[in-house]
Amino acid sequence: MKTLMIILAAACAVAAYYFGLRYFTGLDLGFTPAKTYVRNLASKLLHTEVTAAQEAGSVPQAASQQTV
C-alpha cells in the first residue's frame, strides 16, 4: 500500500510539473504532432462511418453534415 501511494504521488507530481511548466512557459512541449494525428484519424474514421451509412441508406443526408 505504501508503494502504491508513493507511485501515485510521484505520478501526480510529474503531471503537475508538466502542466505547470506548460502553463507558465506557454509552450506545447512536443505533443502537437500527436494531437494532430489523433484529430485527423478521428475525422477520417467519422467520415468513413458516415459515408458507409449513407451508402447503406440508413442515415439521412442532413444528419451527415456534422462538424468535428
MOPAC internal coordinates of N, CA, C and O (Angstrom, degrees):
PM7 1SCF
backbone

  N    0.0000 0     0.00 0     0.00 0    0    0    0
  C    1.4549 1     0.00 0     0.00 0    1    0    0
  C    1.5307 1   110.60 1     0.00 0    2    1    0
  O    1.2310 1   121.49 1   140.83 1    3    2    1
  N    1.3188 1   114.75 1   -39.17 1    3    2    1
  C    1.4563 1   119.56 1   179.76 1    5    3    2
  C    1.5327 1   110.30 1   -64.10 1    6    5    3
  O    1.2310 1   120.62 1   139.79 1    7    6    5
  N    1.3261 1   116.42 1   -40.21 1    7    6    5
  C    1.4627 1   120.80 1   179.32 1    9    7    6
  C    1.5251 1   111.02 1   -64.63 1   10    9    7
  O    1.2310 1   120.55 1   138.83 1   11   10    9
  N    1.3129 1   116.56 1   -41.17 1   11   10    9
  C    1.4569 1   121.05 1   178.61 1   13   11   10
  C    1.5298 1   111.00 1   -61.45 1   14   13   11
  O    1.2310 1   120.50 1   137.57 1   15   14   13
  N    1.3149 1   116.64 1   -42.43 1   15   14   13
  C    1.4707 1   120.81 1   178.77 1   17   15   14
  C    1.5297 1   111.23 1   -64.38 1   18   17   15
  O    1.2310 1   120.29 1   141.26 1   19   18   17
  N    1.3137 1   117.05 1   -38.74 1   19   18   17
  C    1.4651 1   120.85 1   178.36 1   21   19   18
  C    1.5208 1   110.56 1   -65.78 1   22   21   19
  O    1.2310 1   120.50 1   137.26 1   23   22   21
  N    1.3283 1   116.64 1   -42.74 1   23   22   21
  C    1.4648 1   120.82 1   179.46 1   25   23   22
  C    1.5254 1   110.41 1   -64.59 1   26   25   23
  O    1.2310 1   119.99 1   135.27 1   27   26   25
  N    1.3183 1   117.63 1   -44.73 1   27   26   25
  C    1.4677 1   120.76 1   179.04 1   29   27   26
  C    1.5299 1   111.66 1   -64.40 1   30   29   27
  O    1.2310 1   120.27 1   139.45 1   31   30   29
  N    1.3223 1   117.09 1   -40.55 1   31   30   29
  C    1.4641 1   120.68 1   178.73 1   33   31   30
  C    1.5261 1   110.53 1   -64.94 1   34   33   31
  O    1.2310 1   120.47 1   139.67 1   35   34   33
  N    1.3296 1   116.71 1   -40.33 1   35   34   33
  C    1.4631 1   120.61 1   178.56 1   37   35   34
  C    1.5294 1   110.69 1   -66.15 1   38   37   35
  O    1.2310 1   120.24 1   138.51 1   39   38   37
  N    1.3321 1   117.15 1   -41.49 1   39   38   37
  C    1.4661 1   120.41 1   178.20 1   41   39   38
  C    1.5197 1   111.06 1   -63.91 1   42   41   39
  O    1.2310 1   120.04 1   139.24 1   43   42   41
  N    1.3093 1   117.52 1   -40.76 1   43   42   41
  C    1.4712 1   121.07 1   177.60 1   45   43   42
  C    1.5235 1   110.86 1   -65.13 1   46   45   43
  O    1.2310 1   120.38 1   140.30 1   47   46   45
  N    1.3343 1   116.87 1   -39.70 1   47   46   45
  C    1.4641 1   120.67 1   179.02 1   49   47   46
  C    1.5237 1   110.91 1   -64.98 1   50   49   47
  O    1.2310 1   120.29 1   138.27 1   51   50   49
  N    1.3155 1   117.06 1   -41.73 1   51   50   49
  C    1.4654 1   120.68 1   179.09 1   53   51   50
  C    1.5307 1   110.26 1   -65.33 1   54   53   51
  O    1.2310 1   120.30 1   136.18 1   55   54   53
  N    1.3171 1   117.02 1   -43.82 1   55   54   53
  C    1.4658 1   120.42 1   179.31 1   57   55   54
  C    1.5300 1   110.83 1   -64.59 1   58   57   55
  O    1.2310 1   119.96 1   137.93 1   59   58   57
  N    1.3195 1   117.68 1   -42.07 1   59   58   57
  C    1.4661 1   120.95 1   178.59 1   61   59   58
  C    1.5193 1   110.65 1   -64.41 1   62   61   59
  O    1.2310 1   120.10 1   139.48 1   63   62   61
  N    1.3264 1   117.42 1   -40.52 1   63   62   61
  C    1.4574 1   121.48 1   177.88 1   65   63   62
  C    1.5257 1   110.34 1   -62.25 1   66   65   63
  O    1.2310 1   120.43 1   133.30 1   67   66   65
  N    1.3436 1   116.78 1   -46.70 1   67   66   65
  C    1.4611 1   120.68 1  -178.68 1   69   67   66
  C    1.5212 1   111.02 1   -61.33 1   70   69   67
  O    1.2310 1   120.01 1   129.23 1   71   70   69
  N    1.3385 1   117.58 1   -50.77 1   71   70   69
  C    1.4586 1   119.81 1  -177.65 1   73   71   70
  C    1.5202 1   111.98 1   -68.75 1   74   73   71
  O    1.2310 1   120.01 1   145.70 1   75   74   73
  N    1.3245 1   117.59 1   -34.30 1   75   74   73
  C    1.4607 1   120.15 1   176.14 1   77   75   74
  C    1.5105 1   111.48 1   -66.10 1   78   77   75
  O    1.2310 1   120.17 1   134.01 1   79   78   77
  N    1.3194 1   117.28 1   -45.99 1   79   78   77
  C    1.4580 1   121.58 1   177.52 1   81   79   78
  C    1.5179 1   110.69 1   -61.15 1   82   81   79
  O    1.2310 1   120.96 1   137.34 1   83   82   81
  N    1.3133 1   115.76 1   -42.66 1   83   82   81
  C    1.4580 1   120.01 1   179.42 1   85   83   82
  C    1.5312 1   111.17 1   -65.08 1   86   85   83
  O    1.2310 1   120.01 1   139.64 1   87   86   85
  N    1.3109 1   117.59 1   -40.36 1   87   86   85
  C    1.4667 1   121.95 1  -179.19 1   89   87   86
  C    1.5286 1   111.14 1   -67.58 1   90   89   87
  O    1.2310 1   120.31 1   132.01 1   91   90   89
  N    1.3292 1   117.01 1   -47.99 1   91   90   89
  C    1.4532 1   120.18 1  -173.76 1   93   91   90
  C    1.5243 1   113.52 1   -77.90 1   94   93   91
  O    1.2310 1   119.57 1   153.16 1   95   94   93
  N    1.3347 1   118.43 1   -26.84 1   95   94   93
  C    1.4565 1   120.02 1   178.72 1   97   95   94
  C    1.5177 1   111.83 1   -92.01 1   98   97   95
  O    1.2310 1   120.18 1   157.38 1   99   98   97
  N    1.3283 1   117.26 1   -22.62 1   99   98   97
  C    1.4611 1   120.57 1  -177.98 1  101   99   98
  C    1.5135 1   113.27 1    76.62 1  102  101   99
  O    1.2310 1   120.18 1  -169.03 1  103  102  101
  N    1.3342 1   117.26 1    10.97 1  103  102  101
  C    1.4603 1   121.45 1  -179.81 1  105  103  102
  C    1.5211 1   110.32 1   -92.80 1  106  105  103
  O    1.2310 1   121.03 1   -24.19 1  107  106  105
  N    1.3257 1   115.64 1   155.81 1  107  106  105
  C    1.4580 1   119.93 1   179.58 1  109  107  106
  C    1.5221 1   111.57 1   -88.63 1  110  109  107
  O    1.2310 1   119.55 1   160.06 1  111  110  109
  N    1.3075 1   118.46 1   -19.94 1  111  110  109
  C    1.4579 1   125.07 1   175.45 1  113  111  110
  C    1.5258 1   114.08 1    62.47 1  114  113  111
  O    1.2310 1   120.15 1  -147.57 1  115  114  113
  N    1.3056 1   117.31 1    32.43 1  115  114  113
  C    1.4525 1   120.64 1   167.74 1  117  115  114
  C    1.5022 1   118.78 1    91.55 1  118  117  115
  O    1.2310 1   118.65 1  -173.81 1  119  118  117
  N    1.3182 1   120.18 1     6.19 1  119  118  117
  C    1.4604 1   119.74 1  -178.25 1  121  119  118
  C    1.5267 1   113.18 1   -99.56 1  122  121  119
  O    1.2310 1   119.39 1  -177.75 1  123  122  121
  N    1.3302 1   118.78 1     2.25 1  123  122  121
  C    1.4568 1   120.96 1   179.85 1  125  123  122
  C    1.5275 1   111.92 1   -62.67 1  126  125  123
  O    1.2310 1   118.71 1   135.14 1  127  126  125
  N    1.3307 1   120.06 1   -44.86 1  127  126  125
  C    1.4688 1   118.97 1   178.55 1  129  127  126
  C    1.5289 1   112.53 1   -60.01 1  130  129  127
  O    1.2310 1   119.81 1   140.85 1  131  130  129
  N    1.3124 1   117.96 1   -39.15 1  131  130  129
  C    1.4635 1   120.73 1   179.49 1  133  131  130
  C    1.5192 1   110.54 1   -67.33 1  134  133  131
  O    1.2310 1   120.24 1   138.14 1  135  134  133
  N    1.3362 1   117.15 1   -41.86 1  135  134  133
  C    1.4576 1   120.54 1   179.91 1  137  135  134
  C    1.5287 1   110.26 1   -65.60 1  138  137  135
  O    1.2310 1   120.38 1   138.78 1  139  138  137
  N    1.3285 1   116.88 1   -41.22 1  139  138  137
  C    1.4595 1   120.77 1   178.46 1  141  139  138
  C    1.5240 1   111.04 1   -63.38 1  142  141  139
  O    1.2310 1   120.43 1   137.78 1  143  142  141
  N    1.3373 1   116.78 1   -42.22 1  143  142  141
  C    1.4557 1   121.11 1   179.28 1  145  143  142
  C    1.5256 1   111.22 1   -61.93 1  146  145  143
  O    1.2310 1   120.23 1   134.29 1  147  146  145
  N    1.3159 1   117.17 1   -45.71 1  147  146  145
  C    1.4668 1   121.08 1  -179.42 1  149  147  146
  C    1.5250 1   110.19 1   -65.42 1  150  149  147
  O    1.2310 1   119.87 1   137.82 1  151  150  149
  N    1.3211 1   117.85 1   -42.18 1  151  150  149
  C    1.4620 1   121.05 1  -179.78 1  153  151  150
  C    1.5336 1   110.86 1   -64.12 1  154  153  151
  O    1.2310 1   119.94 1   137.52 1  155  154  153
  N    1.3380 1   117.73 1   -42.48 1  155  154  153
  C    1.4643 1   120.91 1   178.07 1  157  155  154
  C    1.5252 1   111.26 1   -66.68 1  158  157  155
  O    1.2310 1   120.36 1   140.54 1  159  158  157
  N    1.3193 1   116.92 1   -39.46 1  159  158  157
  C    1.4614 1   120.82 1   178.36 1  161  159  158
  C    1.5197 1   110.51 1   -62.92 1  162  161  159
  O    1.2310 1   120.44 1   135.77 1  163  162  161
  N    1.3273 1   116.76 1   -44.23 1  163  162  161
  C    1.4641 1   120.46 1   178.80 1  165  163  162
  C    1.5212 1   110.87 1   -63.08 1  166  165  163
  O    1.2310 1   120.41 1   140.31 1  167  166  165
  N    1.3097 1   116.83 1   -39.69 1  167  166  165
  C    1.4645 1   120.69 1   178.98 1  169  167  166
  C    1.5308 1   110.92 1   -63.69 1  170  169  167
  O    1.2310 1   120.66 1   136.11 1  171  170  169
  N    1.3304 1   116.35 1   -43.89 1  171  170  169
  C    1.4675 1   120.59 1   179.71 1  173  171  170
  C    1.5292 1   111.12 1   -64.77 1  174  173  171
  O    1.2310 1   120.57 1   137.89 1  175  174  173
  N    1.3345 1   116.51 1   -42.11 1  175  174  173
  C    1.4621 1   119.56 1  -179.85 1  177  175  174
  C    1.5232 1   111.15 1   -66.27 1  178  177  175
  O    1.2310 1   120.23 1   139.99 1  179  178  177
  N    1.3333 1   117.16 1   -40.01 1  179  178  177
  C    1.4561 1   120.50 1   177.71 1  181  179  178
  C    1.5178 1   110.37 1   -63.35 1  182  181  179
  O    1.2310 1   120.63 1   136.51 1  183  182  181
  N    1.3223 1   116.41 1   -43.49 1  183  182  181
  C    1.4628 1   120.63 1   179.09 1  185  183  182
  C    1.5275 1   110.56 1   -61.82 1  186  185  183
  O    1.2310 1   120.30 1   139.27 1  187  186  185
  N    1.3236 1   117.03 1   -40.73 1  187  186  185
  C    1.4648 1   121.37 1   179.75 1  189  187  186
  C    1.5241 1   110.78 1   -63.83 1  190  189  187
  O    1.2310 1   120.24 1   136.90 1  191  190  189
  N    1.3342 1   117.16 1   -43.10 1  191  190  189
  C    1.4607 1   120.32 1  -179.40 1  193  191  190
  C    1.5224 1   111.49 1   -67.11 1  194  193  191
  O    1.2310 1   120.18 1   138.76 1  195  194  193
  N    1.3161 1   117.26 1   -41.24 1  195  194  193
  C    1.4655 1   121.15 1  -178.90 1  197  195  194
  C    1.5236 1   109.99 1   -67.82 1  198  197  195
  O    1.2310 1   120.56 1   137.83 1  199  198  197
  N    1.3277 1   116.54 1   -42.17 1  199  198  197
  C    1.4676 1   120.08 1  -179.89 1  201  199  198
  C    1.5226 1   110.71 1   -63.68 1  202  201  199
  O    1.2310 1   120.04 1   136.84 1  203  202  201
  N    1.3186 1   117.53 1   -43.16 1  203  202  201
  C    1.4678 1   120.80 1   179.29 1  205  203  202
  C    1.5224 1   110.46 1   -64.14 1  206  205  203
  O    1.2310 1   119.93 1   140.41 1  207  206  205
  N    1.3127 1   117.73 1   -39.59 1  207  206  205
  C    1.4592 1   120.92 1   179.41 1  209  207  206
  C    1.5257 1   110.70 1   -67.90 1  210  209  207
  O    1.2310 1   120.02 1   142.71 1  211  210  209
  N    1.3237 1   117.56 1   -37.29 1  211  210  209
  C    1.4643 1   120.41 1   178.18 1  213  211  210
  C    1.5287 1   110.67 1   -65.50 1  214  213  211
  O    1.2310 1   120.87 1   137.66 1  215  214  213
  N    1.3310 1   115.95 1   -42.34 1  215  214  213
  C    1.4520 1   119.47 1   179.63 1  217  215  214
  C    1.5198 1   111.24 1   -65.07 1  218  217  215
  O    1.2310 1   120.33 1   148.05 1  219  218  217
  N    1.3137 1   116.98 1   -31.95 1  219  218  217
  C    1.4578 1   120.52 1   178.16 1  221  219  218
  C    1.5215 1   111.28 1   -79.28 1  222  221  219
  O    1.2310 1   120.38 1   164.49 1  223  222  221
  N    1.3419 1   116.89 1   -15.51 1  223  222  221
  C    1.4523 1   121.12 1   178.21 1  225  223  222
  C    1.5090 1   113.84 1    82.61 1  226  225  223
  O    1.2310 1   120.02 1  -160.44 1  227  226  225
  N    1.3358 1   117.56 1    19.56 1  227  226  225
  C    1.4558 1   119.22 1  -177.48 1  229  227  226
  C    1.5294 1   113.54 1   -98.63 1  230  229  227
  O    1.2310 1   119.82 1   173.53 1  231  230  229
  N    1.3311 1   117.95 1    -6.47 1  231  230  229
  C    1.4625 1   121.10 1   180.00 1  233  231  230
  C    1.5281 1   108.43 1  -126.50 1  234  233  231
  O    1.2310 1   120.15 1   -50.24 1  235  234  233
  N    1.3265 1   117.31 1   129.76 1  235  234  233
  C    1.4642 1   119.06 1   176.24 1  237  235  234
  C    1.5275 1   111.12 1   -65.53 1  238  237  235
  O    1.2310 1   120.06 1   -24.85 1  239  238  237
  N    1.3114 1   117.49 1   155.15 1  239  238  237
  C    1.4631 1   122.82 1  -179.62 1  241  239  238
  C    1.5147 1   112.35 1   -58.58 1  242  241  239
  O    1.2310 1   119.22 1   137.29 1  243  242  241
  N    1.3373 1   119.09 1   -42.71 1  243  242  241
  C    1.4501 1   122.14 1  -174.50 1  245  243  242
  C    1.5274 1   111.36 1   -65.99 1  246  245  243
  O    1.2310 1   119.68 1   147.42 1  247  246  245
  N    1.3031 1   118.23 1   -32.58 1  247  246  245
  C    1.4623 1   121.31 1  -178.18 1  249  247  246
  C    1.5251 1   111.85 1   -74.39 1  250  249  247
  O    1.2310 1   119.96 1   160.62 1  251  250  249
  N    1.3125 1   117.68 1   -19.38 1  251  250  249
  C    1.4611 1   120.07 1  -176.37 1  253  251  250
  C    1.5224 1   112.56 1   -82.25 1  254  253  251
  O    1.2310 1   118.98 1   170.73 1  255  254  253
  N    1.2914 1   119.56 1    -9.27 1  255  254  253
  C    1.4628 1   122.39 1  -177.18 1  257  255  254
  C    1.5176 1   111.59 1   -91.03 1  258  257  255
  O    1.2310 1   120.33 1  -128.06 1  259  258  257
  N    1.3194 1   116.97 1    51.94 1  259  258  257
  C    1.4577 1   121.73 1   179.85 1  261  259  258
  C    1.5258 1   109.15 1   -90.41 1  262  261  259
  O    1.2310 1   121.18 1   -33.31 1  263  262  261
  N    1.3261 1   115.35 1   146.69 1  263  262  261
  C    1.4551 1   119.81 1   176.21 1  265  263  262
  C    1.5113 1   109.30 1   -95.09 1  266  265  263
  O    1.2310 1   120.87 1   -32.10 1  267  266  265
  N    1.3083 1   115.94 1   147.90 1  267  266  265
  C    1.4635 1   120.66 1  -178.21 1  269  267  266
  C    1.4932 1   109.48 1  -100.61 1  270  269  267
  O    1.2310 1   120.10 1   180.00 1  271  270  269

